[in-house]
Amino acid sequence: MKTKFQNNIFLYLSFLSFILSLVIPIDLEGLKDFDGFGFICLIYGWMTFPDIDFYCWSANLFIILAWILNKKKLGFVFSLISFFLMFSYGLDYILHLDIYGFMDYDQILLAYWFWLLSATFLLINFIRKFVINKKNS
């Protein structure tokens, strides 16, 4: 018999990786000598509206809604949306598509990888909850 902690391990890992992404130093393009952390992007990211960067930032809203609706299927939909919005940012960076207008493709995106990992863990949590557990029922 699994404990509540074991059943929700991926949910907790999602929280932890999201929090880590907020406290890791970042480089903001176009701002020289900027020493900030991921939470700056979380707080001020909405200001990029209506640019395409806003849609990537909106993944934060969807992941928070998915955490709140953890036991519902709508939470699964929000986690999927969050994952794909976050993934699109990394795909643009890796493939040099220039959709988000990167100036420097050599910067280290450590905070981004923890941010993406939070959505990945949450998606795994929902898949375990709704897909695998349904097969076992």
RODO-2510 file (C-alpha; in nm, 4 decimals, decimal comma):
residues 137
     n   res          X          Y          Z
     1     m     0,0000     0,0000     0,0000
     2     k     0,1439     0,3319    -0,1078
     3     t     0,1476     0,6321     0,1181
     4     k     0,0121     0,9706     0,0162
     5     f     0,3693     1,0948    -0,0317
     6     q     0,4520     0,8085    -0,2698
     7     n     0,1346     0,8684    -0,4701
     8     n     0,2158     1,2375    -0,5097
     9     i     0,5953     1,2239    -0,5465
    10     f     0,5858     1,3768    -0,8953
    11     l     0,3587     1,6558    -0,7745
    12     y     0,6084     1,7400    -0,5000
    13     l     0,8983     1,7206    -0,7459
    14     s     0,7050     1,9604    -0,9696
    15     f     0,6728     2,2111    -0,6841
    16     l     1,0397     2,1731    -0,5921
    17     s     1,1729     2,2187    -0,9448
    18     f     0,9467     2,5219    -1,0002
    19     i     1,0751     2,6826    -0,6807
    20     l     1,4329     2,6068    -0,7837
    21     s     1,3707     2,7766    -1,1189
    22     l     1,2649     3,0890    -0,9307
    23     v     1,5811     3,1159    -0,7193
    24     i     1,8404     3,0361    -0,9883
    25     p     2,0195     3,3395    -1,1388
    26     i     1,9162     3,4306    -1,4931
    27     d     2,0336     3,6540    -1,7750
    28     l     1,7723     3,8771    -1,9311
    29     e     1,8531     3,9639    -2,2878
    30     g     1,9042     4,3279    -2,3669
    31     l     1,9873     4,4191    -2,0061
    32     k     2,3599     4,4431    -1,9442
    33     d     2,4909     4,3631    -1,5984
    34     f     2,1523     4,2329    -1,4845
    35     d     2,1831     4,0060    -1,1840
    36     g     1,8395     3,8659    -1,1225
    37     f     1,6582     3,5473    -1,0464
    38     g     1,3805     3,3495    -1,2094
    39     f     1,1143     3,5050    -0,9901
    40     i     1,1748     3,8353    -1,1739
    41     c     1,0431     3,6695    -1,4894
    42     l     0,7466     3,5306    -1,2973
    43     i     0,6564     3,8696    -1,1514
    44     y     0,7123     4,0876    -1,4576
    45     g     0,6522     3,8441    -1,7434
    46     w     0,2937     3,9603    -1,7944
    47     m     0,4347     4,2946    -1,9121
    48     t     0,5403     4,1311    -2,2389
    49     f     0,1775     4,1192    -2,3548
    50     p     0,0939     4,1197    -2,6518
    51     d     0,4339     3,9885    -2,7671
    52     i     0,4779     3,6170    -2,8257
    53     d     0,6872     3,5941    -2,5067
    54     f     0,3668     3,6473    -2,3104
    55     y     0,2270     3,3157    -2,4298
    56     c     0,5348     3,1383    -2,3043
    57     w     0,5062     3,3219    -1,9713
    58     s     0,1373     3,2225    -1,9469
    59     a     0,2585     2,8669    -1,8858
    60     n     0,3058     2,9835    -1,5255
    61     l    -0,0663     3,0510    -1,4946
    62     f    -0,1533     2,7138    -1,6432
    63     i     0,0829     2,5220    -1,4162
    64     i    -0,0585     2,6974    -1,1084
    65     l    -0,4125     2,6141    -1,2219
    66     a    -0,3055     2,2531    -1,2811
    67     w    -0,1666     2,2345    -0,9258
    68     i    -0,4918     2,3740    -0,7868
    69     l    -0,7001     2,1318    -0,9952
    70     n    -0,4711     1,8380    -0,9191
    71     k    -0,7510     1,5859    -0,8751
    72     k    -0,9520     1,6905    -1,1803
    73     k    -0,9114     1,6125    -1,5505
    74     l    -0,9113     1,9848    -1,6269
    75     g    -0,5861     1,9998    -1,4302
    76     f    -0,4432     1,7465    -1,6754
    77     v    -0,5430     1,9703    -1,9676
    78     f    -0,3793     2,2709    -1,7991
    79     s    -0,0617     2,0719    -1,7348
    80     l    -0,0475     1,9740    -2,1040
    81     i    -0,0897     2,3358    -2,2120
    82     s     0,1755     2,4456    -1,9629
    83     f     0,4207     2,1811    -2,0800
    84     f     0,3838     2,2677    -2,4484
    85     l     0,4149     2,6423    -2,3875
    86     m     0,7314     2,5859    -2,1836
    87     f     0,8655     2,3339    -2,4336
    88     s     0,8145     2,5768    -2,7229
    89     y     1,0572     2,8204    -2,5593
    90     g     1,3292     2,5553    -2,5320
    91     l     1,2628     2,4247    -2,8817
    92     d     1,3057     2,7758    -3,0176
    93     y     1,6324     2,8098    -2,8272
    94     i     1,7769     2,4707    -2,9247
    95     l     1,6821     2,4868    -3,2932
    96     h     1,7634     2,8605    -3,3296
    97     l     1,4186     2,9289    -3,4789
    98     d     1,4205     3,2896    -3,3545
    99     i     1,0483     3,2851    -3,2745
   100     y     1,1056     3,4404    -2,9312
   101     g     1,3781     3,6715    -3,0613
   102     f     1,6818     3,5418    -2,8746
   103     m     1,9849     3,7654    -2,9051
   104     d     2,2290     3,5289    -2,7424
   105     y     2,2021     3,1581    -2,8114
   106     d     2,5080     3,0881    -2,5958
   107     q     2,3540     3,1772    -2,2621
   108     i     2,2931     2,9079    -2,0033
   109     l     1,9259     2,8357    -1,9395
   110     l     1,9535     2,6482    -1,6090
   111     a     1,6464     2,8172    -1,4609
   112     y     1,4535     2,7315    -1,7771
   113     w     1,5401     2,3614    -1,7496
   114     f     1,4109     2,3477    -1,3915
   115     w     1,1003     2,5381    -1,5050
   116     l     1,0391     2,2847    -1,7826
   117     l     1,1119     1,9994    -1,5424
   118     s     0,8320     2,1237    -1,3148
   119     a     0,5789     2,0900    -1,5980
   120     t     0,7236     1,7520    -1,6958
   121     f     0,6901     1,6162    -1,3419
   122     l     0,3348     1,7480    -1,3203
   123     l     0,2457     1,5854    -1,6516
   124     i     0,3909     1,2540    -1,5301
   125     n     0,1851     1,2912    -1,2132
   126     f    -0,1357     1,3285    -1,4145
   127     i    -0,0462     1,0454    -1,6518
   128     r     0,0129     0,8157    -1,3544
   129     k    -0,3097     0,9292    -1,1956
   130     f    -0,5461     0,9118    -1,4932
   131     v    -0,3914     0,6726    -1,7428
   132     i    -0,2027     0,4102    -1,5466
   133     n    -0,4429     0,3952    -1,2528
   134     k    -0,7384     0,3633    -1,4925
   135     k    -0,5748     0,0574    -1,6498
   136     n    -0,5264    -0,0997    -1,3073
   137     s    -0,8913    -0,0448    -1,2109
***
